[in-house]
Amino acid sequence: MSALVLVVLALITYGSRAAAVVLLPRPGPRFEAILARIPAPIFASLATATVLGDGGTLAGAPVLCAALGALVVSRGRSLLVCLLGGAVGYVVGSLLVR
């Protein structure tokens, strides 16, 4: 995956979330409570699927470093910071492989 593709995907992801916050009405309190519990398991399953490569083997160093970079900064609970942490991790992992 090239750096340009990574940046474009990050912009699409962040832009779609920002558009949803601005354009969609706020959900009711009951539905909001349900939504508050969903992201952690979803992101955990996405991370697991990403870290495991073809045939259940571990992905390459750039992907593992991207996951680690996003995990390190995830405590701040900011999507943009997690995306940047993952991007930095991916670049570091790519440089380590060379």
Secondary structure, 3 states (H helix, E strand, C coil): CCHHHHHHHHHHHHHHHHHHHHHCCCCCHHHHHHHHHCHHHHHHHHHHHHHECHHHCECCHHHHHHHHHHHHHHHHCCHHHHHHHHHHHHHHHHHHHC
